[in-house]
Amino acid sequence: MRTFTPARRSTIVAALMILLLGACADPQAEPTGVSAFGHVHGLGLNSKDGRLYVATHNGLFVVDDGEAQRVGHLEHDLMGFAVVGPDTFLASGHPASGDLPDPMGLVRSDDDGLSWEPVSLVGESDLHSLDVEDDTIAAYDSTASRVLFSKDAGRTFDTLATIEAIDTALLDADTVLVAGTDGVLSLVDVEGSERLEGTPGLAFVDRASQGLAALGPDGQVWVSGDARSWSGRGQLDGVPAALETGGRRWHAATSTGIYTSSDEGASWEKVL
């Protein structure tokens, strides 16, 4: 297993943050990162047909036969994204027009991403991470560095902690796993937070069929059954941007493309 010293973890996390902030600081800037459609902020599998949706700096795309097709004509900067049902998505970020407030707060689409309606936090929060299980939502509000938690499908949120973070994932019905900008994981719930100092430097985390999956800032793939002990699983090319491990096949976005894995992250094939 690869080990991470604090110095190495700080260095690679700092490199990841430079890439992320550089790509996202100006919604009108020339996108850098994944593929022809710009920097990727989120991935999700539509439960209606299993197609992969890619939320980007320049709108929402769907992958068909190895090609990315734009969904509709909207070019919202979708910073957070989650599939919650057939053709039903949640998102956040910055609008491409005046039809929605900036930041958008939490918005919902019931028509395959063609249109979006406000749910909550409109004009208040930019949610850079969304993880959803039924009516429970974990989110990271970048405007105030808040880890947010909802039990009513996002109509209301409670603040669990203030942490500088990159990603969040629901560990269970009451606990959120947070990947901090310093590479340290934290377990957060209504009782408080616990920093897991002994874990490797991790940037993106997601729930998988056998537990948890994660990406290190250098593209190393990690797996865990309890969030405390992690094993190296595979290696991705490029700096990671998003991870989706909820389906039979895993998907990841990095600075060099979109990848898929059929063996739980041990090997990866570039699809875009």
N, C-alpha and C positions, 0 to 999 in steps of 0.2 A: 504494500500500500504506500502511496506517496504521502509524505508528511509535510506539514507547513509550519515553519517557524513564524513567530509574530512579525519579524522583519519582512520575510517573503510575502506573507499574507497582505501586509500593508502596501507593499509595492505593487502587487498585481491588482488589488482592489483599487488603488489610486489610478492605475492605467485604465481600468474599466470605467471609473467615474469620469475621467477626462473624455473618453469616447462618448459616453451617454450624454453628458452635459453639452458637449460640442455639437451633437446631432440634434438636440432638443431645445436649445436656448432660443432660437429664432424660428417660428413656424414658417416663415417665408424663405429661409435659407435653402441653398441647394442641399438635398438630403445626402447623407453619407451612410454607408452601411450596406444592408442586405438588398441585393437584386436591383432591378430597374425601378421598383416602386418605392424605394427609399428606406429609411431606418424603420425597423420593426419594433413595435412596443408590446405586442401580444399575439398569442395564437389560441385558436379554439376549434373544436370539432363539432359541427352541427349534428345533433342527435337525430335529425330527420333523415339524413342521407350519408353521414360520415365524412362529408367534405371538410377540408381544412380551410379555415378563415384566418386571414392575416391582417391584424390591425396595425396601421403604419402612420408615419408622419404625414402622409398624403392621402388618407382615407382607408377604406376597408376593401380587401381583395379576397377572392376565393380561388383556390387552386384546383384546376381541372386539367387532367391529362398533361401534367407537367408544365402548365402555363398559368400565370396569375391574371385573372380577369377582375376588373374593377366592379364593385357592387354599386350600382346606381351611378349618380353623377356627383355625389357629395364628397368633398375632400377634407373632411374634418381631421384634425390632428388627434387621433385616438390614442391617448396615453395609457389608459387602462381598458381591458376588454375581457369579457367572459361570456360563454354560451350557457344559457340557463334552461333551454328547452328547444324543441324543434322550431327553427327559424326565429328564435327568441334570444336576444343578446342584451347584455348590459355593457356600458362603456362610460368613459369620461375623457376629458381633454379640452381642446380648444376648437371652437367652431370655425368653419371656413367662411361663414356668412353671418349676418345679423339675426338669423332666425332663432338662434340659441344664445344664451348668455356666455360670457367668457370670464372665468372657466365654466365649463358646462355643468359641473357637479356630476351627479349620477343620472345617466339617461338610459332609456330602454327602447329597443326596437322589437316589434312583433311581426315585422314583414321582411325578414331576411336581411336586415341592415339597410333597407331602402330609405327609411325615415326614422327619426329619433324623437322621443318625447321625454321631457324632464320628469324625474322621480323625486329627487331631493338634493340639497346642498347646491342649488343652482346659483351661479355667480359667486360662490363661496369657496368651493374645493376643487382641486385638480387631483383626481385619484389615479396615481401611477401604478397601482396594483389592485386587482380584484380577484378574489377567490370565493366561489359560491357553492353551497350545498343546500338544496331546497330553499328555504327562506332565510338561511344564515349566510351572512356575507362578511368576509374580512377584507379590509381595504387600507391603503396607505394614502393619506392626504399630504401631498408634497407641499402645499401652501403653508401648512402649519406643522409639518413633521409629525403628524398624528397617526397612530394605528387605530383604525375605526372598526367597530363591530356592530352588526345589525342582526336582529332576530325576526324582522318583519319585512323581508325582501327589499330592504334599503329605504323604506319610508322614513325611518328614524335611525340614527347612529349614536352609539356611545363611544367616547374616547377611552381606550384602554391604556395607552402609553404615549409618550413623546420620544421618538427615536428617529435618527437619521437613517433611512432605510432604502433599499432597492426593491425588495419583493416581500410578499406575505403569502402564507398558505394556511388553510384551516387544518390544524392537527387533529382536532376532534370538535364536538359540538360547542365547546366552551373555550378552546385554546387556540391561539394564533401563533404560528411559527414565523418569525421575522428575520430576514436577512439584512443585517445592517450594512451601512456604507463602509464600515471598518472590517467587513468580512466575518464578523462574529454573529452567530445565531442567537436569538432570544426566544424564550417561551413567554407569551403574554396572555393573561386572562384578567378577569375582574378583580382578582386578589393582588395582582402586581405582575412583575416581570422577572425573569431569571436569565442571565447571560450564560450561554454554553461555551465557555472559554476554550474547552479542549477539542472543539470540532475544527475541521479544515476550513479554510477560507471559502465561503460560498456566496454566490451572488443571486442565483435564481433557484427557487424551490417549488416543488409541486407534489401533490399526492399521486401515488401509483398503486397498482393492484397489490403489490407486495409490501407496501409501506410508503416510503418517501424517495423521491429522486431530486437531484440538485446538480447545478453546474457551477464549477469554480470559475473565477475570472479569467483563467487561462484555457478554458474549454474542457477541463477535466470533468468527467461525469462521475457522480457519486450516488450511492444508494444507502438507505438506512431503514431499519425497522422501528426505531424509537427516537430519532432525531438527535441522539447523543453519541452514538458510535456510527461511523461511516466507512464504507469500503469503496475503493476506486473501481469503476465499472468499465469505462471506455474513454475515448478522447475525441473531441470535436475540433475542427479547424476554425480558427478565428476567435474573436472576442464574442462571448455570448450576449444575446439580446432578448431571448424569450424561450420558455420551455413549456411543453404540453405533453403530459404523460398519462392522461386520463383514459386513453383508448387502448385498443389492442396494439397499435403501433405508436411509438413515441415520436414526437416532433420537436425540433429545436431550430431557432434562428440564431445565426452568428453574423459577424461582419463579412463573412465570405459566402453566405447563402442560407437556404432552407434545407434542413436535413431530416431524414426519417430513419427510425430504427425498428427492426422487427424482433430483436433479441434483448429488449429491456436495457438498451443503452450500451451494450458491449461493442457494437459496430454500427456505423452510420452510413447512409447513402444520400448523396446530394440530389435533391429533386428540383431545385431552382437556383 
